[in-house]
């Protein structure tokens, strides 16, 4: 937003399963209120991978800023892909 050049670590093709914060909070509240969730662990996700380059393009489009990214070195040990399976919470808590 300050017209600074953002840095994307690596090639930007690494993926994550991004979740809207309200959805994550809603899922947490659902588990706290449910008697079915005692001692259970649930993944909260979308089961969709989004790569950093596409996320960057979305942010640029939404902000209307025309700022080119700087590609830096990849972070050591960073995983290339991440996508969560939320079927357990969907099945158990609907």
N, C-alpha and C positions, 0 to 999 in steps of 0.2 A: 504493500500500500504506500510505502515511502519511496517508490521507484528505485529501490535497491535491487541489485542483481542477486536472485536466489541461487543457491548452490544445490544441485541434485547430486547425491553421492552415487557414483557408479554410472551405468548407462541408462538408468531410469526404467529399465525393463523389469525390475524386481516388483513383485506383487504383494499386496496385502488385502485382507478382508476388512474393508472399512465399514464401520457401523455408526449410524447416526446416534448421537449421545442420548437423545430422548428414548430411543429404542433400547439401548443398553441399560439405562436407568429403569425403564419399565420392566424389563426382564428381571432385573435384580429385585425390584419390589414384588413382582409376581412370585419369585422363589421364596422370598422372606415370608410372604403371606400364606404360602401353600404348605399344608401338612404333608403332602407327598414328596416334598423336596428335602426332608431331613437327611443330613449328611451326604447329599448328592452334589456332584460337580457337573456343571453344564457349560458347554461352549455357547457363547453368544456371538453370532456372526450372521452373514448373509449367504454364505456358500458361493460367493462370487469373488473372483480375483479382479483387482483393479491395479494396473501398473502405475508407477509414479509419474511417468510421462503423460498418461491420460489424465491423471489427477491434476497435474500441473496445467494442462491445456484447459481443463474445466475451470480451475481457479482463475486463470488469465481471462477466459471468456466471461465469467461471472463478474469480475472486478472491472473489466474494460481496460485493464492495463496492458500495454504492449511491451513487456519486459522479457528479454531473452534470458534463459537460464544458463548458468555456468555449470558444466559437468566436472565434478571433482573425482577424486579417488574413491573407490568403493570402500565401505567400512569393513575392516577385517572381521571375518566370521559372520557377516550378515547373511541370512538365508535368502535365497533367490525368490522363493515362492511361499506364500502363506494363504491358506483358505480354510475356514472352519466349517465343521459339520454340526449344525444345530438340531439334528433330527431327534436327539434324546429329549431336549427340553420341549420340542414341539409335540412329541409323542406323550411325554409324561405330564406336561402342564398345559398343553394345547396353546 
